[in-house]
Amino acid sequence: MPGEFEMEDPKLRTILLATNNPGKAAELGVLLSSRGWESLRPDQAGIRCDVSEDGETFAENSARKALAFSELTELPVLADDSGLEVDALHGAPGVRTARLAEGSDVDRTEALLSIMHGLAAPLRSAQFRSVVTIARRGSVLAVGEGALRGTILVSPRGESGFGYDPVFLPAGGKKTLAQLGMPEKNSISHRRAAVLAALEELELA
Ligand code: IMP
C-alpha cells in the first residue's frame, strides 16, 4: 500500500534528508545515526528539489518539504522546518527567519541585531523552534516538535554551527550555540527534541 511503513524492510533504516542546508543536514545526520539511522543528503541521492517555504507555520513548511521530497524516492524522508521567535517581536521572525535578509547567514544575523538594537537584556529572550516531519511516498508518517529557550546577544561569538548560532545564548549557559560545537549543541537543541519525538512516533507506529 503506498505510504505504508514496513519496519522489517532493511532499506527503511536509511532516510533521505529533505534539506539543501548543509549545516542542518550535518546536525540531522549525527542525531539520526545516534538512533541507528543512516541518512543521505539530496546530493548524495542524486535528488534536486526546491520547495517554496511560504506556509504560515513551521508545521506546514515541514510537511511540504517532506512530502515533496517523498515523491522523488522510495526511501522515507525527514524534513526540518525551523526558525527563531523573539519574544519582544511577538514571535518574529518565526517562519520568515530564513528570509529576514538577502545574502548569507552573517547578513541575516546582522539584520536581526539591527532590528533588536537598543533592546535591553531582559527584552532579548527568544526561542528556536523546529518541526520535523517524516514522510514516505506522499504520506506523513510522523511529526515531532522541539524548542530551545535562550537570549539574543548584542554581538556574535563563536565559529561553529550555522545560521543565528553565534548570537544565541541557551538559557542557563555561558556559551553561544556557535561556541558549544556540534556534540553539545546536539545534546540540547530544538532539532534534537524534534527528531527524537518524530522517531519515537515512527517506531511506535
Ligand atoms: P528553514 O531552512 O526554512 O527551516 O530556515 C531556518 C532558518 O532558521 C534559517 O535562517 C536558519 O539559519 C535558522 N535556523 C534554524 N535552526 C537553526 C539553528 O539551529 N541555529 C541557527 N539558526 C537556525
Boltz pocket constraint, residues with backbone or C-beta under 6 A from the ligand:
constraints:
  - pocket:
      binder: B
      contacts: [[A, 21], [A, 53], [A, 80], [A, 81], [A, 82], [A, 83], [A, 84], [A, 95], [A, 97], [A, 98], [A, 99], [A, 105], [A, 108], [A, 128], [A, 129], [A, 161], [A, 162], [A, 163], [A, 164], [A, 165], [A, 177], [A, 189], [A, 191]]
      max_distance: 6.0
